[in-house]
Amino acid sequence: MSGDSDCTRTSPSAGSPSDNEFLPDRPKYVCSLSPDLITKAREELQEKPEWRLRDVQALRDMVCKDYPSLGTCLDDAFLLRFLRARKFDYDRALQLLVNYHTCRRSWPEVFNNLKPSAVKPVLESGFVTVLPHLDPEGRHVVCIRPDRWTPSNYPITENIRAIYLTLEKLIQSEETQVNGIVILADYKGVSLSKASHFGPFVAKKVIGILQDGFPIRIKAVNIINEPRIFKGIFAIIKPFLKEKIANRFFLHGCDLSSLHQNIPPVILPEEYGGTAGKLDISAWNELLLASEEDFLHDFSQLVLPCDSSPHDMLVSGDTDEKQCDDSLRGMKPQLYYCY
C-alpha cells in the first residue's frame, strides 16, 4: 500500500490501548460456527479463535490510521468477513475492504437506492435465486438464469443489483463466510442480442467486484446449456479472470450427468435432473424482500464521503474508455462468429 508498503505492521497486544477505545460501543461478536467449521476455518482460512478479536482490532486500527474517511462499518462481525475472505492477511483484507467501498462509489447505476424492493421485478422473473438445500460442502448454490431477463423491461444493471443483494444476504452467515458459495448459471435460450448487453465494460466491473471487491469465496461456477455463443461471452470474461477463478469454471453443455458430478441431484430441482422438486423461487424472494430494513440499516453505515479519495485501489472507478471502446468494436464480430 502506498506510503506504508515498507512498514511492518504488528498486531496490537491484548492489553495495549487503541484509539478505537474511545469510539461508541459496538455490538459484541458471538461466534456462531460449529466446532467442525471452527476447525475448517483454522485449517483453510488461518483463523485462530484465540486470536480472532485481536485480528479484528488490528484491521480496525489500520482502517482508522490509513483510511479515516472511508465511512465503513467497524463492527467485529463486519470486519471478520474481509479477514476470512483473505485468510487473515491484514493487508489484503484492508485492500478488499477499500475496494468494496470503491466499487460501490464507482458504479452509481448499480449501488444507488440499493434495496430488495427496488429489484423486485428481477426477483419475480426468476433471473437469480438460491436453491433451498446446501451442497455436501455446506455451500449455498446461487442459480442464475439469463433467459428470464427481457432487455426491453429494464437494463442489465438491474440484474447485477439483484445478484449483489443476494450475495450480501448470503455473506451475513458465518457458515457462508467459511464455506463459500457455488454458482449455477443456465444459459439456455441466450441469444446474440441479449449477450451483446454483457460487453467488456460490464464484464470488467462485475468481475472486479466478485474477485477483488466483495468478501465472498466463490468455489465453483457451473455453466449449463451454454450455446455456441458462450465461447464469445467467455472470451470477453476470461482476460479479467484470475487463474484461480478461471480454473473454477466448469462448462457442462447439456450433459446433466456432468453437472451432477459437481452438484448432486439430491439438492437440484427437476429442471436440472434433480430430485428436489420443481425450482421454487418464492422462498428466497420472500426472505430477501423481508430483509429490507436490515439492508437499509447496514448500508446506511457504508457511506463514502464525496471528498474521500482512497488510494492504491485494486479496482479503479475510472475505466479506460478507449480500451473499452476498442473491445466493444471487436466484440460483435466475435459473437457473430461463435453464434
LOTORLO-619221 format. One line per 3 residues: number of its first residue (from 1); their letters; for each residue x, y negated, z of N, C-alpha, C. Coordinates in steps of 0.05 Angstrom, whole numbers, plus 5000, padded with zeros to 4 digits. Layout:
N
NUM> A> X:Y:Z:X:Y:Z:X:Y:Z ~ ...
END
This chain:
339
1> MSG> 5017:5024:5000:5000:5000:5000:5018:4975:5000 ~ 5009:4955:4985:5026:4931:4982:5031:4918:5009 ~ 5055:4911:5014:5062:4898:5039:5069:4916:5061
4> DSD> 5058:4941:5061:5062:4959:5083:5073:4986:5074 ~ 5080:4989:5049:5088:5015:5039:5114:5025:5052 ~ 5131:5007:5062:5156:5015:5074:5154:5017:5105
7> CTR> 5130:5011:5115:5127:5012:5144:5118:5040:5152 ~ 5128:5050:5174:5119:5076:5185:5097:5071:5205 ~ 5074:5082:5199:5051:5079:5217:5052:5101:5238
10> TSP> 5047:5093:5262:5046:5112:5284:5018:5111:5296 ~ 5009:5134:5306:4983:5135:5318:4984:5122:5345 ~ 4962:5108:5353:4962:5096:5379:4960:5118:5400
13> SAG> 4974:5115:5422:4973:5135:5443:4946:5132:5457 ~ 4939:5153:5471:4913:5154:5484:4908:5131:5503 ~ 4930:5121:5516:4927:5101:5536:4934:5073:5526
16> SPS> 4941:5070:5500:4950:5044:5491:4926:5026:5485 ~ 4929:5000:5492:4907:4982:5486:4904:4977:5457 ~ 4880:4970:5448:4875:4965:5420:4858:4939:5418
19> DNE> 4863:4925:5396:4847:4901:5391:4817:4908:5390 ~ 4811:4933:5383:4783:4940:5379:4769:4945:5406 ~ 4784:4946:5428:4771:4950:5454:4753:4927:5460
22> FLP> 4757:4904:5448:4741:4881:5454:4717:4877:5435 ~ 4714:4896:5416:4691:4896:5398:4668:4908:5412 ~ 4643:4904:5402:4619:4915:5414:4621:4946:5415
25> DRP> 4608:4957:5435:4607:4986:5438:4595:4999:5413 ~ 4607:5021:5404:4596:5036:5381:4584:5062:5391 ~ 4567:5074:5374:4556:5100:5381:4578:5120:5387
28> KYV> 4575:5135:5408:4595:5155:5416:4593:5179:5398 ~ 4615:5188:5387:4615:5211:5369:4612:5236:5385 ~ 4594:5253:5375:4590:5280:5387:4592:5300:5364
31> CSL> 4611:5318:5365:4615:5337:5343:4592:5357:5341 ~ 4582:5361:5317:4560:5379:5312:4569:5405:5298 ~ 4595:5407:5293:4606:5430:5279:4605:5456:5296
34> SPD> 4599:5478:5283:4600:5504:5296:4629:5511:5301 ~ 4634:5531:5319:4662:5539:5323:4676:5548:5297 ~ 4661:5562:5280:4673:5571:5254:4681:5547:5237
37> LIT> 4664:5527:5236:4671:5503:5220:4693:5487:5232 ~ 4694:5487:5258:4717:5473:5271:4743:5486:5263 ~ 4743:5513:5262:4766:5528:5254:4773:5522:5224
40> KAR> 4752:5522:5208:4755:5516:5179:4767:5488:5175 ~ 4756:5469:5190:4766:5441:5188:4795:5439:5196 ~ 4803:5454:5216:4830:5454:5225:4849:5466:5203
43> EEL> 4840:5488:5191:4857:5502:5172:4858:5488:5145 ~ 4835:5477:5136:4834:5465:5109:4838:5435:5108 ~ 4829:5422:5130:4830:5392:5130:4850:5380:5149
46> QEK> 4865:5397:5163:4884:5388:5183:4871:5373:5206 ~ 4846:5379:5211:4831:5366:5233:4835:5380:5259 ~ 4846:5366:5278:4851:5378:5305:4832:5364:5324
49> PEW> 4813:5379:5336:4793:5367:5353:4805:5351:5376 ~ 4828:5360:5386:4840:5346:5408:4852:5319:5400 ~ 4857:5315:5374:4868:5290:5363:4848:5274:5347
52> RLR> 4824:5284:5345:4804:5272:5326:4799:5243:5332 ~ 4792:5236:5356:4786:5208:5363:4811:5190:5361 ~ 4834:5202:5367:4859:5186:5363:4863:5179:5334
55> DVQ> 4857:5199:5316:4860:5194:5288:4840:5173:5278 ~ 4815:5175:5288:4795:5155:5280:4804:5127:5289 ~ 4815:5125:5313:4824:5099:5323:4847:5088:5306
58> ALR> 4864:5106:5298:4887:5098:5281:4877:5086:5255 ~ 4857:5099:5242:4846:5088:5218:4831:5062:5223 ~ 4817:5060:5245:4803:5035:5251:4823:5012:5255
61> DMV> 4845:5018:5268:4866:4997:5272:4877:4988:5245 ~ 4881:5007:5227:4892:5000:5201:4873:4982:5185 ~ 4847:4988:5187:4827:4972:5173:4828:4943:5185
64> CKD> 4828:4941:5211:4827:4915:5224:4852:4899:5218 ~ 4875:4912:5215:4900:4898:5210:4903:4891:5181 ~ 4898:4910:5162:4903:4906:5134:4880:4894:5118
67> YPS> 4855:4900:5127:4832:4891:5113:4811:4880:5132 ~ 4817:4859:5146:4799:4848:5166:4773:4838:5155 ~ 4772:4832:5129:4748:4821:5116:4733:4842:5100
70> LGT> 4739:4867:5104:4727:4888:5088:4697:4891:5092 ~ 4688:4885:5116:4660:4886:5122:4649:4914:5124 ~ 4665:4932:5135:4657:4960:5136:4647:4968:5163
73> CLD> 4632:4990:5164:4624:5002:5189:4649:5015:5201 ~ 4653:5012:5227:4676:5023:5240:4669:5045:5260 ~ 4645:5055:5259:4636:5076:5277:4653:5101:5273
76> DAF> 4657:5117:5294:4673:5141:5293:4663:5160:5271 ~ 4637:5165:5271:4625:5184:5252:4629:5176:5223 ~ 4627:5150:5218:4631:5139:5191:4659:5142:5182
79> LLR> 4678:5134:5198:4707:5136:5191:4716:5165:5188 ~ 4704:5183:5203:4711:5211:5201:4706:5222:5173 ~ 4686:5212:5159:4680:5221:5132:4705:5217:5114
82> FLR> 4718:5195:5117:4741:5188:5100:4766:5203:5108 ~ 4769:5208:5134:4792:5223:5143:4789:5252:5133 ~ 4766:5264:5135:4762:5291:5126:4765:5294:5096
85> ARK> 4756:5274:5081:4758:5275:5052:4787:5274:5043 ~ 4805:5263:5059:4833:5261:5052:4851:5276:5072 ~ 4840:5296:5084:4855:5315:5101:4871:5301:5122
88> FDY> 4859:5280:5134:4870:5265:5156:4897:5252:5150 ~ 4901:5246:5125:4923:5229:5117:4913:5200:5120 ~ 4924:5185:5139:4915:5158:5146:4915:5140:5121
91> DRA> 4937:5139:5107:4939:5120:5085:4919:5126:5062 ~ 4917:5152:5056:4898:5160:5035:4869:5155:5044 ~ 4864:5160:5069:4837:5155:5079:4830:5125:5078
94> LQL> 4849:5109:5085:4845:5080:5084:4840:5071:5055 ~ 4856:5081:5036:4852:5074:5008:4825:5082:4998 ~ 4816:5106:5006:4789:5116:4999:4768:5097:5009
97> LVN> 4771:5089:5034:4751:5071:5046:4750:5044:5031 ~ 4773:5033:5024:4774:5008:5009:4762:5012:4981 ~ 4768:5034:4968:4757:5040:4942:4727:5043:4943
100> YHT> 4717:5055:4965:4688:5058:4969:4674:5031:4967 ~ 4686:5011:4981:4674:4985:4980:4678:4970:4954 ~ 4701:4974:4942:4707:4962:4916:4687:4971:4895
103> CRR> 4682:4997:4895:4663:5008:4875:4636:4996:4879 ~ 4627:4993:4903:4601:4981:4909:4599:4952:4900 ~ 4621:4938:4902:4621:4910:4895:4623:4906:4864
106> SWP> 4637:4924:4851:4644:4920:4823:4623:4929:4803 ~ 4601:4942:4813:4581:4952:4795:4553:4944:4806 ~ 4546:4919:4805:4521:4910:4817:4496:4923:4805
109> EVF> 4497:4931:4780:4473:4944:4768:4466:4970:4783 ~ 4486:4982:4795:4481:5007:4810:4476:5001:4839 ~ 4491:4983:4851:4491:4981:4880:4473:4959:4892
112> NNL> 4463:4941:4875:4444:4921:4886:4417:4934:4891 ~ 4405:4928:4913:4379:4938:4920:4379:4969:4920 ~ 4400:4980:4930:4403:5010:4930:4387:5022:4953
115> KPS> 4365:5035:4947:4349:5048:4967:4331:5069:4953 ~ 4323:5090:4967:4308:5111:4954:4283:5103:4939 ~ 4268:5084:4950:4243:5076:4937:4248:5063:4910
118> AVK> 4272:5051:4907:4279:5037:4882:4284:5057:4859 ~ 4290:5082:4866:4296:5102:4845:4275:5124:4846 ~ 4251:5118:4856:4230:5138:4858:4223:5150:4831
121> PVL> 4221:5134:4809:4216:5146:4783:4237:5167:4774 ~ 4262:5162:4781:4283:5182:4774:4279:5207:4790 ~ 4273:5205:4816:4269:5228:4833:4245:5244:4823
124> ESG> 4223:5230:4816:4199:5244:4807:4203:5258:4780 ~ 4222:5248:4764:4227:5261:4738:4241:5288:4741 ~ 4254:5291:4765:4270:5316:4769:4298:5314:4757
127> FVT> 4307:5290:4751:4334:5287:4740:4355:5298:4759 ~ 4352:5293:4785:4371:5302:4805:4355:5312:4829 ~ 4364:5335:4839:4352:5346:4864:4373:5363:4877
130> VLP> 4367:5373:4901:4385:5390:4916:4370:5416:4921 ~ 4382:5439:4914:4369:5464:4919:4365:5469:4949 ~ 4344:5483:4956:4338:5485:4985:4356:5504:5000
133> HLD> 4371:5521:4987:4388:5540:5000:4418:5534:4996 ~ 4434:5539:5016:4463:5536:5014:4475:5560:5000 ~ 4499:5556:4988:4513:5578:4976:4528:5594:4998
136> PEG> 4541:5616:4991:4554:5632:5012:4576:5617:5027 ~ 4586:5596:5016:4607:5580:5029:4595:5557:5046 ~ 4568:5557:5048:4555:5536:5064:4553:5509:5050
139> RHV> 4553:5509:5024:4553:5485:5008:4526:5480:4996 ~ 4517:5455:4996:4493:5447:4981:4499:5448:4951 ~ 4478:5454:4936:4480:5454:4907:4464:5431:4896
142> VCI> 4477:5411:4884:4463:5388:4872:4457:5395:4843 ~ 4432:5395:4836:4423:5402:4809:4416:5377:4792 ~ 4430:5374:4770:4426:5351:4752:4416:5361:4725
145> RPD> 4394:5348:4716:4381:5357:4691:4377:5332:4673 ~ 4397:5326:4656:4395:5302:4639:4371:5302:4620 ~ 4361:5326:4613:4338:5327:4594:4313:5315:4606
148> RWT> 4313:5311:4633:4289:5299:4646:4289:5269:4644 ~ 4310:5257:4633:4311:5228:4630:4302:5219:4603 ~ 4284:5199:4602:4276:5187:4578:4288:5159:4577
151> PSN> 4308:5154:4560:4323:5128:4560:4305:5104:4557 ~ 4282:5106:4543:4265:5083:4540:4251:5075:4566 ~ 4251:5093:4586:4237:5087:4611:4254:5070:4630
154> YPI> 4280:5075:4631:4298:5060:4648:4327:5066:4640 ~ 4346:5049:4646:4374:5052:4637:4388:5075:4652 ~ 4410:5084:4642:4425:5106:4654:4434:5099:4682
157> TEN> 4438:5073:4688:4447:5066:4715:4427:5074:4736 ~ 4402:5076:4730:4382:5085:4750:4387:5114:4757 ~ 4396:5131:4738:4403:5158:4744:4427:5159:4763
160> IRA> 4447:5142:4758:4471:5142:4774:4464:5133:4803 ~ 4445:5114:4805:4437:5105:4832:4424:5128:4847 ~ 4408:5144:4834:4395:5167:4847:4415:5188:4856
163> IYL> 4435:5193:4839:4456:5212:4846:4472:5201:4870 ~ 4478:5176:4870:4494:5164:4891:4479:5166:4918 ~ 4453:5160:4918:4438:5162:4942:4436:5191:4952
166> TLE> 4434:5209:4933:4434:5238:4941:4460:5245:4955 ~ 4482:5236:4944:4508:5242:4957:4510:5229:4984 ~ 4501:5204:4986:4502:5190:5012:4486:5205:5033
169> KLI> 4463:5216:5025:4447:5231:5044:4461:5257:5052 ~ 4472:5271:5033:4486:5296:5039:4510:5292:5057 ~ 4525:5271:5052:4550:5267:5067:4545:5259:5096
172> QSE> 4521:5253:5103:4515:5248:5131:4519:5273:5148 ~ 4517:5296:5136:4521:5321:5150:4550:5328:5154 ~ 4558:5334:5178:4586:5342:5183:4593:5368:5169
175> ETQ> 4573:5385:5166:4577:5411:5152:4585:5405:5123 ~ 4571:5386:5110:4578:5379:5082:4606:5366:5081 ~ 4613:5350:5100:4639:5337:5101:4661:5358:5100
178> VNG> 4657:5380:5114:4677:5402:5115:4675:5421:5092 ~ 4651:5429:5085:4647:5450:5064:4648:5439:5036 ~ 4640:5413:5032:4638:5402:5005:4611:5410:4992
181> IVI> 4609:5403:4966:4585:5409:4951:4592:5423:4925 ~ 4571:5434:4912:4574:5445:4886:4553:5431:4868 ~ 4561:5426:4843:4543:5413:4824:4535:5433:4803
184> LAD> 4509:5434:4796:4498:5450:4775:4485:5430:4755 ~ 4497:5428:4731:4487:5409:4711:4476:5425:4687 ~ 4450:5421:4682:4437:5435:4660:4434:5416:4636
187> YKG> 4449:5421:4615:4449:5403:4592:4430:5412:4569 ~ 4411:5428:4576:4392:5437:4556:4377:5413:4544 ~ 4375:5412:4518:4360:5391:4505:4373:5364:4503
190> VSL> 4398:5362:4510:4412:5336:4509:4419:5329:4480 ~ 4408:5308:4470:4411:5300:4442:4435:5281:4439 ~ 4442:5276:4414:4463:5257:4408:4456:5229:4418
193> SKA> 4432:5221:4413:4424:5194:4421:4425:5190:4452 ~ 4418:5212:4466:4419:5210:4495:4448:5211:4505 ~ 4464:5227:4493:4492:5230:4501:4507:5204:4496
196> SHF> 4499:5188:4476:4514:5164:4470:4512:5143:4491 ~ 4492:5146:4510:4489:5127:4532:4512:5131:4552 ~ 4524:5154:4552:4545:5160:4571:4572:5155:4558
199> GPF> 4578:5130:4553:4603:5122:4540:4626:5120:4559 ~ 4650:5112:4549:4674:5111:4565:4671:5092:4589 ~ 4657:5070:4586:4654:5051:4609:4640:5065:4632
202> VAK> 4617:5077:4626:4601:5091:4647:4617:5115:4657 ~ 4630:5130:4639:4645:5153:4648:4667:5146:4667 ~ 4682:5124:4661:4704:5116:4678:4694:5107:4705
205> KVI> 4671:5093:4706:4660:5083:4731:4651:5106:4748 ~ 4636:5125:4736:4625:5147:4752:4647:5165:4763 ~ 4666:5172:4746:4688:5189:4754:4705:5175:4775
208> GIL> 4709:5149:4771:4724:5134:4791:4712:5135:4819 ~ 4685:5134:4820:4671:5136:4845:4674:5163:4857 ~ 4669:5184:4841:4669:5211:4851:4697:5221:4859
211> QDG> 4717:5212:4845:4744:5221:4851:4758:5204:4873 ~ 4755:5178:4871:4771:5160:4887:4755:5141:4904 ~ 4728:5142:4902:4712:5121:4916:4689:5132:4933
214> FPI> 4689:5158:4938:4667:5168:4955:4678:5192:4971 ~ 4671:5193:4997:4683:5213:5015:4669:5240:5014 ~ 4670:5253:4991:4657:5279:4989:4676:5298:4974
217> RIK> 4675:5323:4980:4691:5343:4968:4675:5359:4947 ~ 4680:5354:4922:4666:5369:4900:4682:5394:4894 ~ 4671:5416:4902:4686:5442:4900:4682:5456:4873
220> AVN> 4660:5450:4859:4656:5463:4833:4635:5447:4818 ~ 4638:5446:4791:4618:5434:4773:4611:5455:4752 ~ 4587:5466:4755:4578:5487:4736:4560:5475:4715
223> IIN> 4569:5477:4690:4554:5467:4667:4540:5490:4653 ~ 4514:5487:4649:4499:5509:4636:4482:5497:4613 ~ 4477:5514:4593:4461:5506:4570:4473:5482:4555
226> EPR> 4499:5480:4556:4511:5457:4543:4511:5461:4513 ~ 4501:5442:4497:4502:5444:4468:4530:5438:4457 ~ 4533:5441:4432:4559:5435:4420:4568:5407:4425
229> IFK> 4549:5389:4427:4555:5361:4432:4570:5356:4458 ~ 4568:5376:4477:4581:5372:4502:4611:5371:4499 ~ 4621:5383:4478:4650:5381:4473:4658:5352:4470
232> GIF> 4641:5336:4457:4646:5308:4454:4644:5293:4480 ~ 4623:5300:4496:4620:5287:4522:4644:5293:4540 ~ 4652:5318:4540:4674:5326:4558:4700:5313:4549
235> AII> 4703:5309:4522:4727:5296:4512:4728:5267:4522 ~ 4705:5254:4526:4704:5227:4537:4711:5228:4567 ~ 4702:5248:4581:4705:5250:4610:4734:5258:4618
238> KPF> 4745:5278:4604:4769:5291:4613:4793:5273:4618 ~ 4797:5252:4601:4821:5235:4606:4819:5221:4634 ~ 4796:5219:4645:4793:5205:4671:4794:5225:4694
241> LKE> 4795:5251:4689:4794:5271:4710:4822:5278:4719 ~ 4825:5281:4745:4849:5292:4756:4850:5322:4750 ~ 4874:5333:4748:4876:5361:4740:4861:5379:4760
244> KIA> 4862:5373:4785:4849:5390:4805:4819:5391:4800 ~ 4807:5368:4794:4778:5367:4789:4772:5380:4762 ~ 4788:5375:4742:4783:5386:4716:4783:5417:4717
247> NRF> 4799:5428:4734:4801:5457:4737:4776:5468:4752 ~ 4760:5451:4763:4736:5460:4777:4711:5459:4760 ~ 4714:5452:4734:4692:5452:4715:4690:5480:4703
250> FLH> 4665:5491:4703:4660:5517:4692:4638:5514:4671 ~ 4644:5521:4646:4624:5519:4624:4613:5547:4619 ~ 4587:5550:4624:4574:5576:4623:4558:5581:4598
253> GCD> 4552:5559:4583:4535:5562:4560:4508:5572:4568 ~ 4497:5591:4554:4471:5603:4561:4474:5629:4576 ~ 4498:5635:4585:4504:5660:4598:4498:5658:4628
256> LSS> 4474:5667:4636:4466:5666:4664:4484:5684:4682 ~ 4493:5706:4671:4509:5724:4687:4536:5710:4694 ~ 4545:5693:4676:4570:5678:4682:4564:5658:4705
259> LHQ> 4541:5644:4703:4534:5626:4725:4532:5640:4751 ~ 4520:5664:4751:4516:5679:4776:4542:5688:4789 ~ 4563:5688:4774:4589:5694:4787:4598:5672:4805
262> NIP> 4588:5648:4800:4595:5624:4816:4574:5617:4836 ~ 4549:5620:4828:4526:5614:4845:4508:5638:4846 ~ 4505:5651:4869:4490:5676:4870:4460:5672:4864
265> PVI> 4447:5691:4850:4419:5689:4842:4400:5684:4866 ~ 4408:5694:4889:4390:5693:4912:4384:5664:4920 ~ 4401:5645:4913:4396:5617:4920:4387:5600:4896
268> LPE> 4387:5613:4872:4379:5598:4848:4349:5601:4842 ~ 4337:5581:4830:4309:5583:4822:4306:5601:4798 ~ 4282:5608:4792:4276:5626:4769:4286:5615:4743
271> EYG> 4286:5589:4740:4295:5576:4715:4324:5584:4708 ~ 4339:5591:4728:4367:5598:4723:4373:5627:4731 ~ 4353:5644:4727:4355:5673:4731:4357:5680:4761
274> GTA> 4348:5663:4778:4350:5668:4807:4325:5680:4818 ~ 4326:5685:4844:4303:5698:4858:4291:5680:4880 ~ 4297:5654:4878:4288:5636:4899:4263:5621:4892
277> GKL> 4247:5632:4872:4222:5619:4864:4227:5597:4844 ~ 4205:5583:4837:4207:5561:4818:4222:5537:4831 ~ 4236:5523:4813:4250:5499:4823:4230:5479:4833
280> DIS> 4233:5472:4859:4215:5453:4872:4231:5428:4880 ~ 4224:5405:4868:4238:5381:4873:4225:5364:4896 ~ 4201:5373:4904:4186:5356:4923:4199:5354:4950
283> AWN> 4210:5376:4960:4222:5376:4987:4245:5356:4989 ~ 4263:5357:4969:4285:5338:4970:4276:5309:4967 ~ 4257:5305:4949:4247:5278:4944:4235:5267:4970
286> ELL> 4220:5283:4984:4207:5274:5009:4228:5267:5030 ~ 4249:5284:5031:4270:5279:5051:4285:5253:5045 ~ 4291:5249:5020:4306:5225:5012:4289:5200:5016
289> LAS> 4265:5201:5007:4247:5177:5010:4241:5171:5039 ~ 4240:5191:5056:4235:5187:5085:4259:5174:5099 ~ 4282:5173:5085:4307:5162:5096:4310:5133:5090
292> EED> 4290:5120:5079:4292:5092:5070:4303:5074:5092 ~ 4292:5075:5115:4300:5057:5137:4329:5062:5145 ~ 4336:5088:5145:4364:5095:5153:4384:5083:5133
295> FLH> 4377:5084:5107:4395:5073:5087:4397:5043:5090 ~ 4374:5030:5094:4374:5001:5097:4392:4992:5120 ~ 4390:5008:5142:4407:5001:5165:4436:5006:5160
298> DFS> 4442:5030:5148:4470:5037:5143:4483:5018:5123 ~ 4469:5012:5101:4480:4995:5080:4483:4966:5089 ~ 4467:4958:5109:4469:4931:5119:4496:4926:5132
301> QLV> 4509:4948:5141:4535:4945:5153:4558:4945:5133 ~ 4551:4949:5108:4572:4952:5087:4572:4928:5068 ~ 4572:4904:5079:4572:4880:5062:4600:4870:5058
304> LPC> 4609:4869:5034:4636:4859:5027:4634:4830:5021 ~ 4646:4812:5037:4644:4784:5033:4653:4776:5005 ~ 4640:4756:4994:4646:4747:4966:4674:4737:4963
307> DSS> 4686:4726:4985:4713:4715:4982:4734:4735:4990 ~ 4725:4760:4995:4745:4781:5002:4757:4793:4977 ~ 4783:4797:4978:4797:4808:4954:4816:4830:4963
310> PHD> 4805:4853:4971:4822:4876:4979:4843:4881:4958 ~ 4867:4887:4967:4889:4891:4948:4895:4920:4944 ~ 4911:4925:4922:4921:4952:4917:4900:4973:4915
313> MLV> 4879:4968:4898:4857:4987:4895:4865:5008:4875 ~ 4855:5032:4880:4858:5053:4860:4837:5051:4839 ~ 4814:5040:4846:4791:5037:4827:4787:5007:4824
316> SGD> 4794:4997:4801:4792:4968:4796:4765:4960:4787 ~ 4755:4938:4798:4729:4927:4789:4731:4914:4762 ~ 4756:4908:4753:4759:4894:4727:4766:4915:4706
319> TDE> 4748:4921:4688:4752:4941:4667:4766:4928:4643 ~ 4784:4942:4631:4797:4933:4607:4777:4935:4584 ~ 4764:4912:4577:4742:4913:4558:4752:4922:4530
322> KQC> 4776:4913:4523:4785:4920:4496:4789:4950:4494 ~ 4800:4962:4515:4804:4991:4515:4778:5006:4513 ~ 4758:4997:4528:4731:5009:4527:4719:5006:4499
325> DDS> 4722:4982:4488:4710:4977:4461:4723:4996:4441 ~ 4750:4999:4442:4763:5017:4424:4753:5046:4427 ~ 4749:5054:4452:4740:5081:4457:4712:5085:4447
328> LRG> 4695:5064:4451:4667:5066:4442:4666:5068:4411 ~ 4684:5054:4397:4683:5055:4368:4690:5083:4358 ~ 4707:5097:4374:4714:5124:4365:4696:5146:4376
331> MKP> 4677:5138:4394:4661:5158:4407:4640:5171:4389 ~ 4625:5154:4375:4602:5165:4359:4611:5184:4337 ~ 4633:5177:4322:4641:5197:4302:4649:5223:4314
334> QLY> 4661:5222:4338:4669:5247:4352:4644:5263:4360 ~ 4624:5249:4370:4599:5262:4378:4585:5274:4354 ~ 4584:5259:4332:4571:5269:4308:4585:5295:4298
337> YCY> 4612:5295:4300:4627:5318:4291:4619:5343:4308 ~ 4618:5339:4335:4611:5361:4352:4582:5370:4349 ~ 4565:5351:4342:4537:5356:4340:4531:5374:4315
END
